[in-house]
Amino acid sequence: MNLTLHLVAWDIRCLRSYLGLWLGLLVLQAALIVSYVGLPGHYSPPGASFPSEFREVLLGLLAWLVAVLKICLLAVLVARLVHKDPTVGDTAFWLSRPLSRVRLLACKSLFLLLAVILPSLLVEGGLLLICGVTPQDTLRSVPQILFLTLLAVALPAMLAAVTTDLARTSLLGVLVFLGLAALVTLLLAWRAIRRVLVSDSGFDFATSLAGASLVLLATALIVVAHQYLTRRTVGSRVLLFSGVALSSWFLASWSLHTMTRGAVPADDAGIPDAARIEAGIERHSLTLDRARVVDTRFGPPTGGTEAGSILLKGTITLDPLPPGVLATPVQISARLRSRVEASVFTSFFSRRREWEPEPSSSLKPPIDQGEAALLARLPRDAVWLFRFSESDYERFGGVPLVYSGRVGFLVQRSEVASLPLVEGARLARGSDHTRILGIGMRRGSLTVRLSETRHRLRGDDETEIRWLLVNRSRGEFLTGGSLDSTALSSPSLLSGILPMLEARRSTLRLRPPADGVELDAAWIEGAELVRLETSDLGRFSKWVRMEGLVLDQVGALPPAPPLKLDD
């Protein structure tokens, strides 16, 4: 044991310059994120030489640059550690000493544990606590922090273990990266030819990348152990390239849906007594509209619509729904038929949200202070019920029709929280924090600057956040759109794959339409900012039916928009 600790201390002395610089970058990156979260957000006057928005962008660029330098320096540090006592060839000094292969592997592993993995864990954990993450969520983040650090250490150790110097390690890393990219491209092309990617709605690239990272980590650990214990470089390289090929298959094909296909029923509502819920269409909500004309030079039309199609829209009601739950139509397969004419069939994806209000809308006053009451009084926007062509509309316009269809619903749990519309107001929900940085009026719209920090781990429920400005006494609200948002994430380079902490500074611009609410000082004084967070619970489907539908009696069809001809 004394010999092992002596060798670890010797490695630390030899690599102290690399290690000190890397630790400095590690602390600097955390300090940049903390500084970004604590930046003041007051609006800068026009013509200011150093506005706050510029400081946000500058901090973001510096954090990204530090993250890249930290990863590169860590790769160099690990390669130097391995090449200090190389396992390739017969000229290494340690081969002439009474030092076993197992002890050498233990020395290198202990060095990485004490000098790299533990400092990363302490700094990342401290960063989470400083940014307001609860101790429970910080503990939940420990496995992901360890996985990311171990992955960043194991990959360069694998490349260095089968090479003799840093130049050959870098060349092998480039070849592995190019080979992985080529294999993934070929597999994706094969999937596209077989139309697997289109039919597999559960494919998630971020999830598949996480699965490929697991394969790469296992490959790296096996290669390093094999090379140190056997010193058979050819066999280690075969293991390396075999693991890269396997990870490319995971990257192009694997997802959670792939592993659980057939184990989860198609209709898993996520709420009790879903069979008792009855679906219907509000007849008075039916309207006709024309599909948006799409310039096909920039790709096919989205949403399953085609230029010139006519859309039948309406509101679908569900009763009874548990309090605090939204059921969103996401897919509709429907048929229109008459007694004398042939039927028309359509199947397409509808919009994701059941409610999608206009920029300004009225609620049903009075609105009490309860979250469920506010959620229940939000108006539901019309969704697409049917799509047909101009010729079908002319043929069936005055004929009584029977509408029948199967509607797939996405069940979401909603949580509503509010904070006063005052600069400096704060909202804390567990590990998520929101602060109002500034409020201003610009060009006839109310602009609210927000600072948000969110904690999410891979495997947590996906959530969606929307902001509303609500005046309860008047029964009116405005929806806010996020503009000019910037964000810093930890981990900085892999937050899309393995998210953990996100610090975002965004701008909500709330502009009422000409015929909407009057956004004056009195309206703003009685308003509050409402945060609506939805998370997915499950899915279920229902049949809907409506008889005696006459398209000509639904309403006037808007005129066709003029087509733009190519120059």
Steps between C-alpha positions, in 0.01 A plus 500: 500500500787739580649434157166574331460832684862587423439446128181710512689784670773473239244529219349807667842668521578424137161623372442785747506771232233329289297412809512851646391660174213255459377556856511874437283464190259278694451765769488782242220331308290465816572864593382618157169316539448645850581848370255453214221405739570800724526762225267798547245536225410868499425637157786694352418841357532539123859558394654349814862403445478170689136380525402210721399292197856522371637380834270197485623408152862557602469277806335230285784508246763488775329206670484309172868573425605391851299177460679415174843579650419293808408192296809534277734551796349202682562282193865615492536440875367144475714424195814627677415289804470182290803571278717572805503121552393366160351157447594480130846373405785354709704810586295637792703561818240339728550162329847474658370573852328261743162652415205282403247591231216495752678747726573733208133497398400565862741797521364665188140439609563643848664810349197566280263441792679740738615766255217510242178321598466617862581869423245495217237355732568758771497799263192388307312417821593835652385676184158336523458598866608859438249529213213396727470129422364309797727252683276212387535595132873556549534144629297377202750675273804318642472189274471716189797717605709189559392350167594813304836537674581132458407518131726805447786312669450151357486594130845670481642227729378237252662677206824562689525142626540361146739773373847617591479882491256792492522545122395140431227530762360809326514329159322192632233722660434671166477164321258363762283812474490488119425128502220545751348783294521294179336194657219708653437671165477165322264357762274806489492482120404132521224584748373777274487266202299248699290783646576379850576848626160631393297220650690484828342794677688418820845565353683757711846603383601638842399172668682293239811716548484430873479127422798526266695678774437206732639262238806722444567519874477122539728455197756744638514330839536155342774614259702675772477202737585256221802698384644552848449140610605321177697759295356347184459813293347334193225340707434832679464680169258236376291553813515877446369495143240237585364723776493801264301300245254388768458856629427621146211254480370625834533859382298439184246246619461475875256689720292435807210428267708230329574325829143521637304440180221255568537529879290815535140508374415741221241679716645580843295795619700569813180594687240279673158429346595617151229271360232712671605815314265593216612703197284728290519787253352841578282568197498878551882505487522362144671724243650463154845619407751460221831326546803722497657524155855367527786587270613152391843632412580477872365150551164324513206641694505431873226366720361270234331786311525591135461834327138543398358268767203604712503435873202434724585625848324455829536451873505149649364470853583231753293434810583431773874578523690488830593846635837630387509279189499600134414260217643616170389363159815393316367268229166474321379237254153599378241432230220708350218310330151563372212273413521560124863587434830320553691567819818703542776388738788692658775414748754749624672639807322791659667770702667394822305722740125495547510861614698753304343838572535818303749760627215659697191327628230525762443263786175441683505731802508493790825301531584382849856451620504121457736349244245242382238771450732705280595194296137400452405846372763517228318492164556204272599582145352315204696208353494346156217252468507430129684592182352478152554643153311773317320243284383303804376821662296590192356148481411464869436866590120481523462132586430382859805306610600270782839571655672213683858474608747363750695764691824428681559716808821584682435522874698767682518606862507875546643703784420868530705749699491879502723786610424871524593719206767685695868534423697266726208264566609138543334162452648175635356158421738236629826535305348737243533873563368803313579867559360808327799708394322792341171628364460750220271627226642495149316569176156447648582170669587401854844343526602289799857381553531169685785305656422129528695204632368147445631163614425201279665159469478241224200286582297774669159581358513746212324824582388801303471849645276781380459847646177696532431850625169480686280772644262306722277792591424576134500138388754559219841367411783531246734226381872563490749396235866449591738711295875560503567229759850391597596206716790331674483131580694256710643284351571764239570274199267207576194669649281383211589137572532492878340820633557611855494877565381771264524871571291701255433871459204564276276782390122472505333744264127540553328702230119532502320507163313808386163362612630333816562616855607855570850465639515809720660571837184400691481164318868428564474596868238232561674231295721211599736276307378138488727201429325198346713182501368185336645148513388195301310225682384268222265458204153375428260511206127561465240474227303816413188520284283783374192464277323755285813695411442740207818677391315793343341573837825495693611843383650696217814360345784757491613600150802323358824692557682622189773273375849642455657413168871438466699784354 
